[in-house]
Amino acid sequence: MLTGQKLRNLVTESNAVTIGSGPLRQLLDSGTPPRILDVRSPAEFETAHIAGSYNVPLDLLRGHRDEILQHLDPDVVLVCRSGQRATQAEDILRTAGLHDVRVLDGGITAWETQGHNVDRGAQRWDLERQVRLVAGSAVVLSILGSVGVPKVKWLAAAMGGGLAIAALTDTCAMGSLLSRLPYNRGAGCDLQDVVARLASYPPARTTAS
């Protein structure tokens, strides 16, 4: 098995900012595991997460970057559902000066697909699925409504424009709004609780899958 240092050298030599599920699993089993930050909503984190990871929602990280950064180790791996939100978090941390930070390639979806274990809790829809439901429903309803009120069709146009902007900017205003709903909020998702967990516990060792 490759040692943690050899795996880190391999990533550095390729100038990559991502890490695959297999190499991450080996690092977690090494003597110097990285700190894993899961930037999904608390509800998504509760549904399924990598054992030993820390939940730091993207919006919280964006709004309180400096406070959170004070409690991070130099070696950080960022996780979300597919990699999109983790990539945004990576940009936030690199801008703040944390350079040894990587994104789990394919996110928690790829991690599970490759057969690695997760800790599970109450099952909820992930945020990206909620966005698809709300956006799709809004478009369908606005088209149907335009039969009686023609101007309603512009809601569909606005929704389509918003999705195009989200793709171009790699952000999602709707996802950010949905993450604030009670359905997506969980216990311990405020800054004080997140900082306390980051400061009080060393990176956790996890068992092999």
Stockholm file with secondary structure:
# STOCKHOLM 1.0

chainA/1-209         MLTGQKLRNLVTESNAVTIGSGPLRQLLDSGTPPRILDVRSPAEFETAHIAGSYNVPLDLLRGHRDEILQHLDPDVVLVCRSGQRATQAEDILRTAGLHDVRVLDGGITAWETQGHNVDRGAQRWDLERQVRLVAGSAVVLSILGSVGVPKVKWLAAAMGGGLAIAALTDTCAMGSLLSRLPYNRGAGCDLQDVVARLASYPPARTTAS
#=GR chainA/1-209 SS CCCHHHHHHHHHHTTCSEECHHHHHHHHTSSSCCEEEECSCHHHHHHEECTTCEECCHHHHHHSHHHHHTTCCSCEEEECSSSHHHHHHHHHHHHTTCCSEEEETTHHHHHHHTTCCCEECSCCCCHHHHHHHHHHHHHHHHHHHTTTSGGGHHHHHHHHHHHHHHHHHTCCHHHHHHTTSGGGCCTTCSHHHHHHHHHHSCCCCCCCC
#=GC SS_cons         CCCHHHHHHHHHHTTCSEECHHHHHHHHTSSSCCEEEECSCHHHHHHEECTTCEECCHHHHHHSHHHHHTTCCSCEEEECSSSHHHHHHHHHHHHTTCCSEEEETTHHHHHHHTTCCCEECSCCCCHHHHHHHHHHHHHHHHHHHTTTSGGGHHHHHHHHHHHHHHHHHTCCHHHHHHTTSGGGCCTTCSHHHHHHHHHHSCCCCCCCC
//
